[in-house]
Amino acid sequence: MQLRSATAQDKPAIITLLKSSLGESMIPKSESLWTWKHEQNPFGPSFVLLAEEDNELIGVRAFMQWAWQWGDKTYKAIRAVDTATHPDHQGKGIFKKLTLKQLELCKEQGIHFVFNTPNDQSRPGYLKMGWVAQGRMPLKMQPVQPLTTALNVLLKKQKAVPTLRPDNWEPALKLIGQKTALPPAGLHTVVSKNYIDWRYASNPLFPYYCISDNENYLLILRPKPHTRFLELRITDFFVFNDAESIRRSVREQLKKKASEMNADIVSISGNIYTENRKHLGSMGLIPVRASGPIVTLRDLNVSDQFGSLLETPNWSYSLGDLELF
């Protein structure tokens, strides 16, 4: 078995392997999606390692580049995402070999740490390779239509995303490009106009919507259908002016968008909510709870400071930072 870094010429074979290993799911496998995700990422192209045997591609492991900021410190990170092993070569430890080799290469590149939100099936494997579970992401959830939601559940009604006209992202991108948002208290994604365009405005997977007065604040939202209710996720929230006068606008516009989408629940990262409660209001009686995905981390070049990254209160990650990939 040979391990080597992927090249542009390997893309068709990688997509074929992903399809044969994982099948199609909510996130389709295609060259265009791979290009968006791993080549157009404003933080840089992904680190992609391949396993071959007798000139046949039998394994792939991809780490997306990411950047987190905390005060004056910027951390170069990688996000453990796509991985696949050919069905005929299961049981050879290909996933582990690719992952550990990729970690070694990324450490040499000066990457500080790895993060991801593995599911219950894959998490034990990551923990055995040195990942540490930080804990569940704190969430704040506000029932918008509790009686209607309860009735839909009882009647087993399906909930669909309403068809809405796409938002015009140009004013929001202009705002991000011209102004600097007030920094969150904890670790947060390094934000730029290119990042917002790539992550949200030009996202090929799901439609994202924005709420803004084009001067003082920007909320980014994604409607996520569940079997019996519709969740409206506040995936990111940026404040450029902390004036009390904008708070009414934020709440009114959010309420209006939730009504337009016939949302049953509005959700936001708990730490982001806590930091911006003065703008968002109480959002109901349900407290912030650790009910989101389990975040896991692995140290590469942080060393003595890694312990501080394992403390959830030190983070200001948004739902948009951890969902989707």
N, C-alpha and C positions, 0 to 999 in steps of 0.2 A: 504494500500500500504506500502510495506517495502522497504527500501533502504539499500543496503549492497555493500561492495567491491567485485569485481569479483575474482574468483580463476581460476586456470588452467582448472578445470573440467567444467567451464562454457563456454569454447571457442566454442564448436559445437553449443550450443544454441544461443550464441551471433551472430555467422555467419548466422544462420537461421533467426534471427530477423532482421539483416541488410538486408538480401535478400528480406524478406517479406515487409519490410518498404520502402526500397530505390530501390529495383530492381538491375539489373546489369547495369553498365555504363562503362565509359572509364576505371575506376579503379574497377577491379573485387573484389568480396567478397569471400575470401577463408581463411581457417585456416593457410595456409602457408604464405599468405600475412600478416595476422594479427600477426603471429609470428615474421616475419621480422620487421614489423612496430612498434609493441608494446612491444615485448619481447627482441629483439636483439639490439635495439637502444643503442648505446654506452653511452648515457647520463643517461640510467637507464630505467627500465620498466615503462610503462605508468600507470597513475592513472585511474582506470576503475571502475565506479560505476554503479550498476544495480538497477532497480526497479522491484519488483515482486508483484503479486497479486494472491492469491489462488495457490501459488506454481508455477505460470506461469511467465516467463520472459516477461515483457511488455515494458521495456525501458533500454537503455544503453547510457552512456556518458563517453567518453575517452579523457584524456588530456595527450599528449606526453610530456616527459621531454626534456628540451633543456638547453643550457648554452650559455650565451653571455658574452663577455669580453669588457671592456672599460678602457684602461690604466691598472692600477693595480687591478681594481675592476671586479669581476666575479659575474654575476647575474644568479641565478637559476630561470629558467622560465618554464612555461608549455605552450603548444600549443593546443588550443581548436580544436579538429579534429572530430573524429567519434561520431555521435549521432543518435539514432533511437528510434522511438516509434511504438509499435505494431499498425497496422491499426485499430484494434477493440477497441483501448484505446486512440484514439486521443481526444483532447479537455479536458483532465484532468490536464493539466499543468505539465506533466511528464518531459518534456525537462527543464523547468524552475526549478523544484524542484531538479532534478539531478544536474543541472549546479550549482545552488547556494550551494547545499550541498557539491559538489566536491570542489568548491572554498574555502569553510570553512575548509575542511580537508587539502587542499593544503597550506592554510595560516598557519595552525598549524604545517605543515611540514617545514616551513621556506621558501617556494617559494616566490620569489620577485614579479613577475608579470606574467600576461597571455598575449599572443599575438596570433593573427590569421588574416586571410584575408577573412572574410565572404562575401558571394555574396549579391546581392541587396535584395533578399528575406529574408535572415536570419539576416542581419545587424541590422534592427530595434529592433529585439528581444534582441540582445546583448547590444545595446545601452541602452535599458530600464533596463538591469541588471548591469549597471555601467561601461560598456566598453566605451572607448573614441576613436573617430576616429582621428588617427594621420594625415592622408592624403594619397594621392596616391603616390605610389612608383615612383620615378623619373626614366625614361628610356632614353637610348641613342640608336637610331636605325639607321643603315646604309643600304640604298638600294644597293644591290650588282648588280642586273640586273634590273634596273628600267623599261627599255623598254620591256624586256621579261615578267616581272611581269604584266605590264599594258596590254600587248597583251593577256596573259593568262586570265586576268579578263574579257576582252572584249569577248574572245572566250569561256569563261566559262570552261576552262580546269581544270581538277582536278590535284592536286599536291600531290605526294606521297613521302614518305621517301625512298631514294635509299637504296638498299641492300649493305651494306659495311661489310667488315670483322671486327669483334670486335677488339678493340684495346687491346694491351698487357698492363695491368695496373701495372704489377710488378715493372717496373722502377719508375713509379710515386709514388707508395706506399712506395718504398724504399727511395725516395727523401723526402717525407713527414715525414717518420720515422727518418731520419738522420739529417734533417735540420729544422730550425725554420724560417718560412716565416716572412718577414718584416710586422709588425702589421699595419693594416689599422688605419685611424685616428679616426673613430667612433666605435660604438658598432658593434661587429662582432661575429660570431659563434666561439666557442672554437674548434679549429681544431686539429685533431690527425690522425694518420695512421688508427686507427680503425674507426674513423668517415668517412674518405674518402672512405674506403673500403665498409662500410655499406651503405653510402648515394649514392655513385656513382658506384664503381666498381662492387658491388654485388647487385645492385638494380634490383629487379625482374619485375618492371613495364615497364621501358623504357631503351633503350641503351644510355649510355653516352660515350663520346669519350674524349681523352686527347691529348694535344699538349704540348710538353716539350723538352728541350734540356738535361733533366735529371740532371741538375746542378743548373740552375739559375732561371727558371720560370716553372709554370704549369698552363695551361688553361684547364678548363673542359667545355665541350660543349654538348648540347642536340639538335638534330634536331626536330623541332615541326611543323608538317604539319597543315596548315590552308586550307580552301576550295580552294583558288585560288593561294596560294603561300606557300613557305617553309621558315620558320624562323629558323635560327641557333642561339641558345641562348648560350651566354657565361655565364654559370651558376656559375662559380667561377674562380678567377684569383689570383694566389699566386706568389709573387716575392721574391726570396731568395737573389738576388744580384742586386743592383740598378744601375749597370754599364751601361753606354750608349751603350756599344758594343752589348748588348742583344736585343736592340729595333728592329733592322732590322730583326733578327731571329723571334721575336714574330709576326711581321706584315706579313712576308713572309709565315710563317707556317699557320697563321690564314687565309690568302688569299687562300692558297693551299687547306685547309680543306673545306672552303666555296665552292670552285670550284668543289671539289670531290663530295660534297653533292648536287651540283646544287642549292645552297641556293639563295633565292631572297633577304633576309634581314638578317643582323646580329644584334643582340640586346644584351645589357648589362645593368646592374643596373647603373643608372645615377651617384650615388655617387662613385661606384667602378670605373666607367669610368673617372670621374673627377680626382680621385686620381692617376690613371694610364695612363693618356692621353699621357704622354711622351713616354710610351711603345706602346700604341695602335694607335697613330697618331690621325688625326682629325676625322676619321670615317664619313666623309661627312658633308654636310651643315645643316642637320636637327639638331636643338639644343636639349639639354637635356630637356625633358618635363615630367611633372607629369601625366603620362598616364598609369601607371601600376596598380596593384590591390590596393584597399584601405586597409591600415594597421590599425588594431584596437588593443588597449591595455587596460588592467585593472590592477589597482594597488592592490597588496596584502600586501607587506611588504617593499615597497620602500619609501613611505611617502613623505617627503619634496623634495626628488630627482626625484619624478615621473614627474614633469613638464619638466625636461630636456629630458626625454624619449619621450615626445610628439613633440620634435623638430626634423623634418626629417634630417636636416644637421648633427645632432649628431650621425646618424646611418651610418654604412657601410655594410648594408645587401646586399647580392648578390641575383640574381634570384634564385639560388639554395636554399637559405635560406627560401624563401617564396612560391615557387611553389610546386605543386604536392600533398601535403598532405590534 
